Amino acid sequence: MQTNTPEEIAIIEKGAKLLSRILSDTIAQAKAGSTGLELSLYAEEEIKKLGAAPAFKGYGNPPFPHTVCVSANECVVHGVPSETPFKKGDLIGFDIGMVYNGFYSDMARMVMIEPADSREKQLVQCAKSALYKAVEIIKPGVTVGDIGSVIQKHVEGQGFGVVRDLAGHGVGRSLHEEPEIPNFGKPGTGPSLKSGMVVALEPMITLGDWRVKVAEDKWSVVTRDGSKTAHHEDMILITDDGCRVLTE
């Protein structure tokens, strides 16, 4: 598991803040009639203006074709942007990554195209609040199981499903580093966090059953029962006495 020097942390933190601004500017344009493809292209141009590179474009097998994962409704994550216009009532996740001065940053936010019903709004808020419940306990020595347990208890306590097949992860020199951080678990189990580590926490939750499958495009991860989903992701730096959110 990677830890980082103060100099490396400074680069990662700057990249995270720049990426946060780009994603904020991107999702501000999301409305009924706009498309995931046009917003992904916008984000790509903004990343390139920094002299940086998209982290997702060309990643994996088959290579992911675009800069932003745009995941609507029953799509949990890894949605491929398209020219299909957003419509009223859509819940849309925007997940973005960037390579800045050799280091990776990664984050995700949800957008609700109004009107959304009250339970859907609770779903979106729960994904975010579950992450921050975990942030409250993170410090050196906390285990992956401690984090997963806190997230799981919060999400299931509100009657939502916790996706088991996907997880958070370390991030920095690579897009996905150890440790893997599931959104469920038992306290006191798994690897312990250390000062200087950077992790991406990302609760992925559902209105219905938690079971998922990969769609025909080989990328989009969707709920098996067709229920709507929410995803919130932030980068967290582990400090000597706690942690700091880098992508607020």
C-alpha positions in Angstrom: 0.0 0.0 0.0 1.4 3.4 -1.1 2.1 6.3 1.2 3.2 9.6 -0.1 5.8 12.3 0.7 4.7 15.8 1.6 5.8 16.9 -1.9 3.8 14.2 -3.6 0.8 15.0 -1.4 1.0 18.7 -2.5 0.7 17.6 -6.2 -2.1 15.2 -5.5 -4.0 17.8 -3.5 -3.7 20.4 -6.2 -4.8 18.0 -8.9 -7.8 17.0 -6.7 -8.9 20.6 -6.3 -8.5 21.3 -10.0 -10.5 18.2 -10.9 -13.2 19.2 -8.4 -13.6 22.6 -10.1 -13.8 20.9 -13.6 -16.5 18.5 -12.4 -18.5 21.3 -10.7 -18.4 23.3 -13.9 -19.4 20.2 -16.0 -22.4 19.2 -13.9 -23.6 22.7 -13.7 -24.5 22.3 -17.4 -26.5 19.1 -16.8 -30.2 19.7 -17.6 -33.1 18.1 -19.5 -32.0 18.0 -23.1 -28.2 18.1 -22.5 -26.2 14.9 -23.2 -23.6 12.9 -21.4 -21.3 13.0 -24.5 -21.3 16.8 -24.8 -20.5 17.2 -21.1 -17.7 14.6 -21.3 -16.2 16.4 -24.2 -16.4 19.7 -22.3 -14.6 18.1 -19.3 -11.9 16.6 -21.6 -11.1 20.0 -23.0 -10.9 21.6 -19.5 -8.5 18.8 -18.4 -6.3 19.4 -21.4 -6.1 23.1 -20.8 -4.3 22.3 -17.6 -1.7 20.2 -19.5 -3.2 17.2 -17.8 -4.8 14.0 -19.2 -8.1 12.2 -18.7 -7.6 9.1 -16.5 -10.5 7.1 -17.8 -10.2 7.5 -21.6 -8.5 4.4 -23.0 -8.5 2.6 -19.6 -9.3 -1.1 -19.4 -10.3 -3.7 -21.9 -12.2 -2.8 -24.0 -10.7 0.7 -23.7 -13.2 3.1 -22.1 -14.0 5.6 -24.9 -14.5 8.9 -23.1 -13.4 11.1 -20.3 -16.4 11.0 -17.9 -18.4 8.0 -16.8 -22.1 9.1 -17.1 -24.3 6.7 -15.3 -28.1 7.3 -15.3 -30.8 5.7 -13.2 -30.3 2.0 -13.0 -26.6 2.3 -14.1 -24.5 2.3 -10.9 -21.1 3.3 -12.4 -19.0 3.1 -15.6 -21.8 4.4 -17.9 -20.6 5.2 -21.4 -21.5 8.8 -22.4 -23.9 9.0 -25.3 -26.0 11.5 -27.4 -29.2 10.4 -25.6 -30.6 13.6 -24.0 -31.2 13.7 -20.3 -34.8 13.9 -19.3 -36.8 15.0 -16.3 -36.7 12.6 -13.5 -33.2 11.2 -14.3 -30.7 10.5 -11.6 -27.2 10.8 -13.2 -23.8 10.0 -11.8 -20.8 11.8 -13.1 -17.4 10.1 -12.4 -14.2 11.7 -13.6 -10.5 11.1 -13.3 -7.4 13.0 -14.2 -3.6 12.5 -14.4 -1.9 15.8 -13.2 1.9 16.0 -13.0 2.1 12.2 -12.9 -0.5 11.7 -10.1 -4.1 10.5 -10.4 -7.3 12.1 -9.0 -10.8 10.5 -9.0 -14.2 11.7 -7.9 -17.9 11.4 -8.6 -21.1 13.4 -8.0 -24.8 12.9 -8.6 -27.2 15.2 -10.4 -31.0 15.0 -10.2 -32.9 16.3 -13.2 -36.1 17.6 -11.4 -38.6 16.5 -10.6 -37.3 13.7 -8.4 -39.4 12.0 -5.8 -38.6 12.3 -2.1 -37.2 8.7 -1.8 -34.9 9.3 -4.8 -33.6 12.5 -3.1 -33.0 10.5 0.1 -31.0 7.9 -2.0 -28.7 10.6 -3.4 -28.2 12.2 0.0 -27.6 8.8 1.6 -24.7 8.0 -0.7 -23.0 11.3 0.3 -23.8 11.1 4.0 -22.5 7.5 4.1 -19.1 8.7 2.9 -19.0 11.4 5.5 -19.9 9.0 8.2 -16.8 7.1 7.2 -14.7 10.3 7.1 -15.7 10.9 10.8 -13.8 7.7 11.9 -10.8 7.7 9.5 -7.4 8.0 11.0 -4.2 5.9 11.0 -5.0 2.4 12.3 -8.6 2.3 11.1 -9.2 -0.8 9.1 -10.9 -1.3 5.7 -13.5 -3.3 7.6 -14.2 -0.4 10.0 -15.0 1.8 7.0 -17.2 -0.7 5.2 -19.1 -1.4 8.4 -19.9 2.3 9.0 -21.1 2.8 5.4 -23.1 -0.4 5.3 -24.9 0.3 8.6 -25.8 3.9 7.5 -27.1 2.8 4.1 -29.0 -0.3 5.1 -30.4 1.6 8.1 -32.2 3.9 5.6 -33.5 0.9 3.7 -31.2 1.1 0.7 -29.0 -1.6 -0.9 -25.2 -1.6 -0.8 -23.5 -2.9 -4.0 -21.1 -5.7 -3.1 -19.3 -6.1 -6.5 -17.6 -2.7 -6.5 -15.3 -0.9 -4.1 -13.3 2.1 -3.2 -9.5 2.0 -3.5 -6.2 3.7 -3.0 -5.3 6.3 -5.6 -2.2 8.4 -6.5 0.6 6.9 -8.6 -2.1 4.7 -10.2 -5.8 5.1 -10.7 -6.5 2.0 -8.6 -4.1 1.0 -5.8 -4.4 -1.1 -2.7 -6.2 -1.2 -0.4 -9.6 -2.1 -1.9 -12.3 -0.6 0.3 -15.7 -2.3 0.0 -18.8 -0.4 1.2 -19.7 -3.3 3.6 -17.6 -5.3 6.1 -16.8 -6.2 9.7 -15.1 -3.9 12.1 -11.5 -4.7 12.8 -10.9 -6.7 9.6 -8.7 -6.0 6.6 -5.7 -3.7 6.0 -5.1 -0.7 8.3 -4.8 2.9 7.0 -1.5 4.8 7.4 -0.6 8.5 7.4 0.3 9.7 4.0 -2.1 7.3 2.1 -4.7 8.7 -0.2 -7.9 6.7 -0.8 -11.0 7.1 -2.9 -14.2 6.3 -0.9 -17.2 5.7 -3.1 -20.5 4.4 -1.7 -22.6 2.9 -4.4 -26.1 2.2 -3.3 -29.5 1.2 -4.8 -33.2 1.9 -4.2 -33.8 -1.9 -4.5 -31.7 -5.0 -4.5 -27.9 -4.6 -4.4 -27.2 -7.2 -7.1 -25.7 -5.9 -10.4 -24.5 -7.0 -13.8 -22.4 -5.6 -16.7 -24.4 -4.4 -19.6 -23.8 -5.3 -23.3 -21.5 -2.3 -23.8 -19.0 -4.2 -21.6 -18.7 -1.2 -19.2 -22.0 -0.1 -17.7 -22.7 -1.7 -14.4 -26.5 -1.8 -13.8 -28.9 -3.1 -11.2 -30.4 -6.5 -11.9 -33.8 -5.4 -10.8 -33.7 -2.1 -12.7 -33.8 0.0 -9.5 -32.3 3.5 -9.5 -28.9 4.1 -7.9 -26.6 6.7 -6.4 -22.8 7.1 -6.2 -20.7 9.6 -4.4 -16.9 9.6 -4.5 -14.2 11.7 -2.7 -10.5 11.4 -2.3 -9.3 11.3 1.3 -5.8 12.0 2.6 -4.9 10.1 5.8 -3.1 12.5 8.1 -1.2 11.9 11.4 -4.3 12.5 13.5 -7.2 12.0 11.2 -8.0 12.7 7.5 -8.7 15.5 5.0 -11.1 15.4 2.1 -9.2 16.6 -1.0 -12.1 16.8 -3.5 -14.7 18.9 -1.6 
